[in-house]
Amino acid sequence: MSKLINSYVCFLAITMLSLVLLVGNLSAYEGGDVSNGGTITGTVKIAGDAPAAKVLKVDKDQATCGHDDLPSEALMLSGNSIQNAVVSITNISKGKKFGAGTPSIDQKGCVFLPHVAMIPQGSSIKLLNSDDVMHNLHSWSMKNTAFNEGVAAHGNISKTFEFPETVKVTCDVHKWMTSWLIVQENPYYALTDANGNYKLEGVPAGTYTVQAWQESLGKTTQEVTVAAGGEAKADFGLEKKAKKKRKRKKH
């Protein structure tokens, strides 16, 4: 009887795995040539008053990391324009091909460069250490395999990310160090520049959900219609979330 039950459980597990793989293949992005593609352009700005700039205290390995505090990159503003916001199309299944190249994140002067990196799902990224001290890279992910691994001075490691996800990467040795890795399922994504501008090119005609995300402000979306060969405009405003007040228990 137990053998029968075990066989049935194995059959169910294999069936479920097959369904997951089938659904994944059916929903996989298809890249190719786009004829007469359009563009989506716009800006990402902070709505309301800008918070005071934060600084990060450098308190370890100062011969390499420096003696001065560092400006936080968690929210980089020029006026009310946001730099390093990620703008992407979230619901496109067919369009242009991914660009070539192997992306990397370096650790230089005990700072991650760049602060925000983006890669296609299923690809690898090189994690470099240009410093004279060891760093310990710690990824915070749910879908992809997390890692917590030391990188020797002037060393490097390579990691592959199979699933779309926003991954926070920190250094356990130098607590002020933080970066973000955005794993994308399609090539329609861009980082805003110092003036909050972005541009998505080669977009097939259609209506899409476009998302703007920023690590400190969260995300917002809007529907955007792109005409063949046309240019659509989509501006975003992100607002700092108010802190929830804790309710005091009544005695």
C-alpha positions as CSV (number, residue, x, y, z in Angstrom):
1,M,0.0,0.0,0.0
2,S,2.8,2.4,1.0
3,K,4.5,1.7,-2.4
4,L,1.3,2.6,-4.2
5,I,1.0,5.8,-2.3
6,N,4.7,6.7,-2.9
7,S,4.2,6.0,-6.6
8,Y,1.1,8.2,-6.7
9,V,2.9,11.1,-4.9
10,C,5.9,10.8,-7.4
11,F,3.4,10.9,-10.3
12,L,1.7,14.0,-8.9
13,A,5.1,15.8,-8.4
14,I,6.3,15.0,-11.9
15,T,2.9,16.2,-13.3
16,M,3.1,19.4,-11.4
17,L,6.7,20.1,-12.5
18,S,5.8,19.4,-16.1
19,L,2.9,21.9,-15.9
20,V,5.2,24.5,-14.3
21,L,7.7,24.1,-17.1
22,L,5.0,24.1,-19.8
23,V,3.5,27.3,-18.5
24,G,7.0,28.9,-18.2
25,N,7.7,28.0,-21.8
26,L,4.4,29.3,-23.0
27,S,4.9,32.6,-21.3
28,A,8.5,33.0,-22.3
29,Y,9.4,36.3,-24.1
30,E,10.0,36.0,-27.8
31,G,12.7,38.3,-29.2
32,G,13.1,39.2,-32.9
33,D,13.0,42.0,-35.4
34,V,10.6,44.8,-34.8
35,S,9.3,46.7,-37.9
36,N,8.3,50.3,-37.5
37,G,8.6,50.2,-33.7
38,G,7.6,53.1,-31.6
39,T,9.1,54.8,-28.5
40,I,7.9,55.6,-25.0
41,T,9.5,58.6,-23.3
42,G,9.0,60.6,-20.2
43,T,10.2,61.6,-16.8
44,V,10.1,60.2,-13.3
45,K,9.7,62.8,-10.5
46,I,9.0,62.9,-6.8
47,A,5.6,64.1,-5.8
48,G,5.5,66.4,-2.9
49,D,8.4,67.6,-0.8
50,A,11.8,66.0,-1.2
51,P,13.2,64.4,1.9
52,A,16.5,65.5,3.4
53,A,19.5,63.9,1.8
54,K,21.0,61.1,3.9
55,V,24.7,60.3,4.4
56,L,26.3,56.9,5.1
57,K,28.9,56.5,7.8
58,V,32.2,54.9,6.7
59,D,33.6,53.2,9.8
60,K,35.8,50.3,8.6
61,D,38.8,49.8,6.3
62,Q,39.2,53.5,6.0
63,A,42.6,53.3,4.2
64,T,40.6,51.8,1.3
65,C,37.1,53.1,1.9
66,G,38.0,56.6,2.8
67,H,37.5,58.7,6.0
68,D,34.6,60.8,4.8
69,D,30.9,59.9,5.0
70,L,29.3,59.0,1.7
71,P,26.1,60.4,0.2
72,S,23.4,57.8,0.1
73,E,22.2,56.7,-3.4
74,A,18.9,55.4,-2.0
75,L,17.2,58.5,-3.5
76,M,19.1,60.6,-5.9
77,L,17.4,63.9,-6.8
78,S,18.0,66.9,-9.1
79,G,15.3,69.2,-8.0
80,N,12.3,66.9,-8.0
81,S,13.7,64.7,-10.8
82,I,14.7,61.1,-9.8
83,Q,17.8,59.4,-11.0
84,N,18.1,55.6,-11.2
85,A,14.4,54.9,-11.3
86,V,13.7,51.7,-13.3
87,V,11.0,52.1,-16.0
88,S,9.8,48.9,-17.8
89,I,7.0,47.3,-19.7
90,T,5.6,44.6,-17.6
91,N,3.2,42.8,-20.0
92,I,4.9,42.4,-23.4
93,S,5.5,38.8,-24.8
94,K,7.0,39.6,-28.2
95,G,9.3,42.4,-29.4
96,K,13.0,43.3,-30.0
97,K,15.9,41.1,-29.0
98,F,17.9,41.6,-25.8
99,G,21.2,43.5,-26.3
100,A,24.5,41.7,-26.2
101,G,27.2,42.0,-23.6
102,T,28.0,40.7,-20.1
103,P,27.0,43.2,-17.4
104,S,29.0,43.6,-14.2
105,I,28.8,45.3,-10.8
106,D,32.1,46.4,-9.3
107,Q,33.1,47.3,-5.7
108,K,35.4,50.3,-5.8
109,G,36.2,52.5,-2.9
110,C,33.7,50.4,-0.9
111,V,30.8,51.5,-3.1
112,F,28.9,49.4,-5.6
113,L,29.2,50.6,-9.2
114,P,26.6,50.9,-10.6
115,H,24.2,51.3,-7.8
116,V,21.4,49.8,-10.0
117,A,22.1,47.2,-12.6
118,M,19.7,45.4,-15.0
119,I,20.1,42.0,-16.7
120,P,17.9,39.6,-18.7
121,Q,16.6,36.6,-16.9
122,G,18.7,33.5,-17.4
123,S,21.9,35.5,-17.8
124,S,25.0,35.9,-15.7
125,I,26.6,38.9,-14.1
126,K,30.1,39.4,-13.0
127,L,30.6,40.7,-9.5
128,L,34.0,42.4,-9.3
129,N,36.1,43.6,-6.4
130,S,38.5,46.4,-7.4
131,D,39.4,47.1,-3.8
132,D,42.4,46.1,-1.7
133,V,40.1,44.6,1.0
134,M,37.7,41.6,1.0
135,H,34.0,42.2,0.5
136,N,31.3,39.7,1.4
137,L,28.4,39.8,-1.1
138,H,24.9,38.9,0.3
139,S,21.9,38.7,-2.1
140,W,18.4,39.1,-0.8
141,S,16.1,37.2,-3.2
142,M,13.0,35.0,-3.1
143,K,12.9,33.4,-6.6
144,N,16.5,33.1,-7.4
145,T,19.1,31.2,-5.3
146,A,20.4,33.6,-2.7
147,F,24.2,33.7,-2.0
148,N,26.4,34.9,0.8
149,E,30.0,34.7,-0.4
150,G,33.3,36.5,0.1
151,V,35.1,38.1,-2.7
152,A,38.9,38.5,-2.2
153,A,40.7,41.7,-3.0
154,H,40.8,42.2,-6.8
155,G,38.8,39.0,-7.2
156,N,35.5,38.3,-8.8
157,I,32.6,35.8,-8.9
158,S,29.9,35.2,-11.5
159,K,26.2,34.5,-10.7
160,T,23.3,33.5,-12.9
161,F,19.7,34.6,-12.3
162,E,17.1,32.4,-13.8
163,F,13.9,34.3,-12.8
164,P,12.6,37.9,-13.1
165,E,13.1,39.6,-9.7
166,T,14.3,42.7,-7.9
167,V,17.3,41.6,-5.9
168,K,19.0,43.6,-3.2
169,V,22.8,43.0,-2.8
170,T,24.7,44.1,0.2
171,C,28.2,43.7,1.7
172,D,28.2,42.0,5.1
173,V,31.7,43.5,5.9
174,H,30.9,47.1,5.0
175,K,27.3,47.7,6.2
176,W,26.8,50.9,4.2
177,M,27.2,49.2,0.9
178,T,24.0,48.4,-1.0
179,S,23.1,47.8,-4.7
180,W,20.1,46.6,-6.7
181,L,20.0,44.0,-9.4
182,I,16.9,44.1,-11.6
183,V,16.4,40.8,-13.4
184,Q,14.0,41.4,-16.4
185,E,12.0,39.0,-18.5
186,N,11.9,41.4,-21.6
187,P,14.4,44.0,-22.9
188,Y,12.0,47.0,-22.5
189,Y,13.6,48.6,-19.5
190,A,15.6,51.8,-18.8
191,L,17.2,53.7,-15.9
192,T,16.4,57.4,-15.6
193,D,19.2,59.8,-16.0
194,A,20.2,62.7,-13.7
195,N,17.2,64.7,-15.0
196,G,14.7,61.9,-14.5
197,N,14.4,61.1,-18.2
198,Y,14.0,57.7,-19.8
199,K,13.4,56.2,-23.2
200,L,12.1,52.8,-24.3
201,E,12.7,52.1,-28.0
202,G,11.6,49.6,-30.6
203,V,8.2,49.0,-29.0
204,P,5.7,47.2,-31.2
205,A,2.4,49.0,-31.7
206,G,0.0,48.1,-28.9
207,T,-1.2,49.0,-25.4
208,Y,1.1,48.2,-22.5
209,T,1.4,48.5,-18.8
210,V,4.5,50.6,-18.0
211,Q,5.9,50.6,-14.5
212,A,8.2,53.0,-12.7
213,W,10.1,51.7,-9.6
214,Q,12.4,53.3,-7.2
215,E,14.0,51.6,-4.2
216,S,12.9,54.2,-1.6
217,L,9.5,55.2,-3.1
218,G,8.1,52.0,-4.5
219,K,6.3,51.7,-7.8
220,T,3.5,52.9,-9.9
221,T,2.0,51.9,-13.3
222,Q,0.0,53.4,-16.1
223,E,-1.4,52.1,-19.4
224,V,0.4,53.5,-22.5
225,T,-0.7,53.1,-26.1
226,V,2.1,53.1,-28.7
227,A,1.3,53.7,-32.4
228,A,3.5,52.1,-35.2
229,G,6.5,54.4,-35.6
230,G,5.0,56.8,-33.1
231,E,6.2,58.3,-29.8
232,A,4.1,57.9,-26.6
233,K,4.6,60.0,-23.5
234,A,4.4,58.7,-20.0
235,D,5.4,60.8,-17.0
236,F,5.4,59.3,-13.5
237,G,5.2,60.8,-10.0
238,L,6.4,58.8,-7.0
239,E,5.5,59.8,-3.5
240,K,7.3,59.0,-0.3
241,K,5.1,56.7,1.7
242,A,4.0,57.9,5.1
243,K,5.1,55.9,8.0
244,K,2.3,53.9,9.7
245,K,1.6,54.9,13.2
246,R,1.5,52.1,15.7
247,K,-1.7,51.8,17.6
248,R,-1.3,51.8,21.3
249,K,-3.0,48.9,23.1
250,K,-5.8,49.9,25.5
251,H,-5.3,48.7,29.0
